[in-house]
Amino acid sequence: MCVRSCFQSSCLQWAWRTAFLKHIQRRHQGSHRWTHLGGSTYRAVIFDMGGVLIPSPGRVAAEWEVQNRIPSGTILKALMEGGENGPWMRFMRAEITAEGFLREFGRLCSEMSKTSVPVDSFFSLLTSERVAKQFPVMTEAITQIRAKGLQTAVLSNNFYLPNQKSFLPLDRKQFDVVVESCVEGICKPDPRIYKLCLERLGLQPSESIFLDDLGPNVKAAASLGIHTIKVNDPETAVKELEALLGFTLRLGVPNTQPVRKTMEIPKDSLKKYLKDLLGIQTTGPLELLQFDHGQSNPTYYISLANRDLVLRKKPPGTLLPSAHAIEREFSVVGTPFYVMEYCPGLIYKDPSLPGLEPSHRRAIYTAMNTVLCKIHSVDPQAVGLEDYGKQGAYIPRQVRTWVKQYRASETSTIPAMERLIEWLPLHLPHQQRTTLVHGDFRLDNLVFHPEKPEVLAVLDWELSTLGDPLIDVAYSCLAHYLPSSFPVLRGFNDCDLTQLGIPAAEEYFRMYCLQMGLPPTENWNFYMAFSFFRLAAILQGVYWRSLTGQASSAHAEQTGKLTEFVSNLAWDFAVKEGFRVFKEMPFKNPLTRSCHTWARSQSQWYPIGTRSYSSVPEASPAHASRGGLVISPESLSPPVRELYHRLKRFMEQHVYPAEPELQSHQASAARWSPSPLIEDLKEKAKAEGLWNLFLPLEADPEKKYGAGLTNVEYAHLCELMGTSLYAPEICNCSAPDTGNMELLVRYGTEAQKARWLMPLLEGKARSCFAMTEPQVASSDATNIEASIREEDSFYVINGHKWWITGILDPRCQLCVFMGKTDPHAPRHRQQSVLLVPMDTPGIKIIRPLTVYGLEDAPGGHGEVRFEHVHVPKENMVLGPGRGFEIAQGRLGPGRIHHCMRLIGFSERALALMKARIQPPTAEGREQERGLRRPCFHWSCRVKSRVAFGKPLVEQGTVLADIAQSRVEIEQARLLVLRAAHVMDLAGNKAAALDIAMIKMVAPSMASRVIDRAIQAFGAAGLSSDYPLAQFFTWARALRFADGPDEVHRATVAKLELKHRI
Ligand SMILES: Cc1cc2nc3c(=O)[nH]c(=O)nc-3n(C[C@H](O)[C@H](O)[C@H](O)COP(=O)(O)OP(=O)(O)OC[C@H]3O[C@@H](n4cnc5c(N)ncnc54)[C@H](O)[C@@H]3O)c2cc1C
């Protein structure tokens, strides 16, 4: 920090406090919260160990599972498995050894998660010194309890380690009685173990208080007459204990610990320095403690002659340029430092504010917002801070600074960081205000009044300067987007904010604008993107320091590895902001902005279509990188064009020739088993890189899962695959798997991805999507009635579904199920999406349905009942009530994929029709003579036909049909490409009109084109000798399967009336 005036010999005031919080005097020299002392009737406090004195196995497991990509909840579920007689409880009673337990437990976890679970590594972490450490707040409480003459006991369900010592990572001297389950052979909640503990304490149940984090253990104690506290977090538990005991347990300085070995500072020179500076005459000691937060700059509590001070210093070692700007006195403590007055109060480290009422939480966040407004309302000139930072261009400077910081500590290339480094300078806000900014404004940098929601002090001003205040607003919303398990900066993106009472980020921004009298902030996504970018750069710095052994926190190494995660969050905001910027451009529609189109000569005759156009909109910074609308495969970028041609060769060499065999398999008795030829072709496609082409670049920007094509690029390839009914599956690009995979990429947790997405991407598993129900008009998804009910750690589903494509396939392992979790919620918040393993008991397939008599084996379209199907809670996608939102996201690109394929159907039908009516080509004749292998099986073998004295090709009506079909295909293709283009440029939501239009147009167009081809073929067109009948059936079915035509027409009309008057 560049706070020149923050340390003055005469006045130990914080710079900011002097400036604008003068009215808050040193009112709280001691904590006022706990004023009552003594008077307790209790004589002992009994502590459970895991979850009370040290972190609970459940908590440790949750973090470990995330880091090891194990489905979340596996460990906890396995710990509970078997109840009294499960491996965990037997281990606690020392009935099995550690080795035996790990063997049995490992098997159980692997069965549950269907993946190998390295339980040894979990066990080592659980019992490691780093994790198994007593919470300082508990150490303090135990000291205070004993100081009041009460007894303390630990009553632990614990176990023997492989070295035969019992696992009790506590100082036994803190307790009068220690009762260990593995020593006694009895476990909580068995009442005998509580009685044993009381007996050893020599007390009646009513004379003691018992703390445990597990409900059954607490219940058992309560039923014996012991007073109990259920522990959710240690801090809150200590408060409850204080209330019961009637005296304070926090006489020390909260949030401090003894100074860490590597962070020690010379006390004598510091004492001398302070005595000289403050003019103190004392022979008393200087008490020194270290605050347990402060990742970058170590912070110390100093008590000297009744003065409570805080010292903050630069960490030791080599530092990044301009980081940790604390420029003072080297000689006293070894690195520059500053000292300030200590302000007692509450610091809320967990931003979800556990243990508080929703109204209290809201008040805390409102107070946070208010104090930020106060900081931003300070007139820098009036308080002498006009030269506290440079004026203007704050954001560009910040972007440059943090890019530099990041580069200086970069250890490997992080794709999202690279994209952000390019994106940020192109999207800078046009207008910026300049005020005093804090630079690191977060809830845990605020000291609150102990009894009311009022901010007493703001900490950590190292990054303060003059700049754009919206940076502070955005930075204070980081927790909204981070998970609660995020190691350094706890968040709450997995919590229900409405229930908690915490304002959502958008509301927090609005609140700020209202208090400041500003118009609503439109570009707050930019500020969020930048804030996460900066956080990523900071984390990278911490990681870099951990590699060079200088980090001030033991978690530094782990912290740095999170850079990539945070940079992805930043990029999500960049994408959203990019769309906003795009939409604000002075054009009404992306495709009407100064396009120029030119024709290119075709080098070679393209048998399926004759397309030769490319249109390129003028580049603008917002979308230049995404290119123009490419309407011909020949105008694709060289690598994608090469991919297209590779696919085309593959179709000609492998797919079309295989069609007759695949078709006869579908008509054979073996049809409900996958065709071995398909599996064979899948391996070939994979080997040629023609695999998972469908995932749009926007959903998978790092090409982690797919080929990284834009929707337009994929449209060309998808059309080509659509010329065969089998190619989409052969290239792992078929519905409904594509939609489900995209759903998992967009919304799945890491554990869900590991379990479901990976096998689907590998083509080992298949999936289905279950929404439609026979009893209700399912074109309106809000009608869905199937119920999803909570029951302990499960959701229980009951419902009747039909037309579930793919559910009969023996490879189908996952059913993405849509049902109602809350019938009383607002209409669009009632539905939820659950991932249901197909081997869950209660799924009863009643029958395969047929489409015009076709079964579409082996996947089929099933009618299914779900009867009391129990699904673990962690299988919920995104959260209860988010089903509608997910279904819409899932069906965005997925639905236009069908349209792309329909263009392929139509091109193939037209090609077949032309081949049928024309004299054979030289190539066809060669094939007939057996000189060449057929390259396009069903078109090459047909002969030209003559009717009523004229070849069909000369009949006027046939020619008119051909012309009509060509025109209709071209129109529909342009509309498909346009929808894909708008999705690429402006996102799925902005493309709603284009998507609805093409869904309205493509199936009917294909039906007409295929129908004309069938007509030209005569009766043969209806047979299964040609793909036309199947194409026609599918095109017709898609007028329902993609939602009925009427629904799309209604959407188009609604949007037309809304926007085009
Ligand atoms: C081959 C095939 C595969 C399918 N695969 C799946 C699948 O995998 N998973 C799944 O969940 N479902 C699937 N479906 C079901 C499909 O999604 C539904 O058929 C579709 O949503 C329509 O619902 P519904 O059949 O209940 O018709 P309803 O909702 O009962 O509609 C019947 C008719 O009412 C009229 N109508 C409806 N809404 C309007 C409106 N707004 N304005 C005017 N008229 C209207 C239309 O004429 C419509 O055809 C599939 C269907 C088919 C044919």
The ligand as a Tripos MOL2 file, in Angstrom:
@<TRIPOS>MOLECULE
LIG
   53    58     1     0     0
SMALL
NO_CHARGES

@<TRIPOS>ATOM
      1 C1        -39.7770  -39.4140  -32.7450 C.3       1 LIG1
      2 C2        -39.9750  -38.6640  -31.4840 C.ar      1 LIG1
      3 C3        -38.9770  -38.6510  -30.5270 C.ar      1 LIG1
      4 C4        -39.1770  -37.9870  -29.3150 C.ar      1 LIG1
      5 N1        -38.1840  -38.0210  -28.3470 N.ar      1 LIG1
      6 C5        -38.4200  -37.4920  -27.1380 C.ar      1 LIG1
      7 C6        -37.4630  -37.6300  -26.0870 C.ar      1 LIG1
      8 O1        -36.3910  -38.1900  -26.2780 O.2       1 LIG1
      9 N2        -37.7580  -37.1320  -24.8710 N.ar      1 LIG1
     10 C7        -38.9340  -36.4840  -24.6290 C.ar      1 LIG1
     11 O2        -39.1340  -36.0620  -23.4990 O.2       1 LIG1
     12 N3        -39.8540  -36.3310  -25.6030 N.ar      1 LIG1
     13 C8        -39.6430  -36.8220  -26.8380 C.ar      1 LIG1
     14 N4        -40.5810  -36.7080  -27.8250 N.ar      1 LIG1
     15 C9        -41.8430  -36.0810  -27.5310 C.3       1 LIG1
     16 C10       -41.9700  -34.6610  -28.0690 C.3       1 LIG1
     17 O3        -41.0850  -33.8050  -27.4380 O.3       1 LIG1
     18 C11       -43.4300  -34.2660  -27.8290 C.3       1 LIG1
     19 O4        -44.2090  -35.0720  -28.6620 O.3       1 LIG1
     20 C12       -43.6750  -32.8190  -28.1150 C.3       1 LIG1
     21 O5        -43.0740  -31.9960  -27.1600 O.3       1 LIG1
     22 C13       -45.1740  -32.5280  -28.1510 C.3       1 LIG1
     23 O6        -45.7770  -32.9190  -26.9640 O.3       1 LIG1
     24 P1        -47.0790  -33.8410  -27.0210 P.3       1 LIG1
     25 O7        -46.7970  -35.0030  -27.8780 O.co2     1 LIG1
     26 O8        -47.4770  -34.0790  -25.6020 O.co2     1 LIG1
     27 O9        -48.1280  -32.9590  -27.7650 O.3       1 LIG1
     28 P2        -49.1620  -31.8410  -27.1630 P.3       1 LIG1
     29 O10       -48.3770  -31.0080  -26.2350 O.co2     1 LIG1
     30 O11       -50.2760  -32.6500  -26.5690 O.co2     1 LIG1
     31 O12       -49.5520  -31.1030  -28.4190 O.3       1 LIG1
     32 C14       -50.4500  -31.6530  -29.3570 C.3       1 LIG1
     33 C15       -50.7470  -30.6550  -30.4360 C.3       1 LIG1
     34 O13       -51.3300  -29.5000  -29.8640 O.3       1 LIG1
     35 C16       -51.0520  -28.4000  -30.6880 C.3       1 LIG1
     36 N5        -50.3710  -27.3440  -29.9210 N.ar      1 LIG1
     37 C17       -49.5500  -27.4810  -28.8830 C.ar      1 LIG1
     38 N6        -49.0990  -26.2780  -28.4920 N.ar      1 LIG1
     39 C18       -49.6690  -25.3640  -29.2990 C.ar      1 LIG1
     40 C19       -49.6030  -23.9420  -29.4080 C.ar      1 LIG1
     41 N7        -48.8230  -23.2350  -28.5680 N.pl3     1 LIG1
     42 N8        -50.3290  -23.3550  -30.3730 N.ar      1 LIG1
     43 C20       -51.1290  -24.0760  -31.2130 C.ar      1 LIG1
     44 N9        -51.2150  -25.3950  -31.1610 N.ar      1 LIG1
     45 C21       -50.4960  -26.0420  -30.2160 C.ar      1 LIG1
     46 C22       -50.1010  -28.8730  -31.7730 C.3       1 LIG1
     47 O14       -50.7990  -29.1910  -32.9490 O.3       1 LIG1
     48 C23       -49.5330  -30.1090  -31.1380 C.3       1 LIG1
     49 O15       -49.0230  -30.9990  -32.1100 O.3       1 LIG1
     50 C24       -40.3940  -37.3280  -29.0640 C.ar      1 LIG1
     51 C25       -41.3960  -37.3200  -30.0460 C.ar      1 LIG1
     52 C26       -41.2010  -37.9760  -31.2370 C.ar      1 LIG1
     53 C27       -42.2800  -37.9990  -32.2490 C.3       1 LIG1
@<TRIPOS>BOND
     1     1     2 1
     2     2     3 ar
     3     2    52 ar
     4     3     4 ar
     5     4     5 ar
     6     4    50 ar
     7     5     6 ar
     8     6     7 ar
     9     6    13 1
    10     7     8 2
    11     7     9 ar
    12     9    10 ar
    13    10    11 2
    14    10    12 ar
    15    12    13 ar
    16    13    14 ar
    17    14    15 1
    18    14    50 ar
    19    15    16 1
    20    16    17 1
    21    16    18 1
    22    18    19 1
    23    18    20 1
    24    20    21 1
    25    20    22 1
    26    22    23 1
    27    23    24 1
    28    24    25 2
    29    24    26 1
    30    24    27 1
    31    27    28 1
    32    28    29 2
    33    28    30 1
    34    28    31 1
    35    31    32 1
    36    32    33 1
    37    33    34 1
    38    33    48 1
    39    34    35 1
    40    35    36 1
    41    35    46 1
    42    36    37 ar
    43    36    45 ar
    44    37    38 ar
    45    38    39 ar
    46    39    40 ar
    47    39    45 ar
    48    40    41 1
    49    40    42 ar
    50    42    43 ar
    51    43    44 ar
    52    44    45 ar
    53    46    47 1
    54    46    48 1
    55    48    49 1
    56    50    51 ar
    57    51    52 ar
    58    52    53 1
@<TRIPOS>SUBSTRUCTURE
     1 LIG1         1 GROUP 0 **** ****
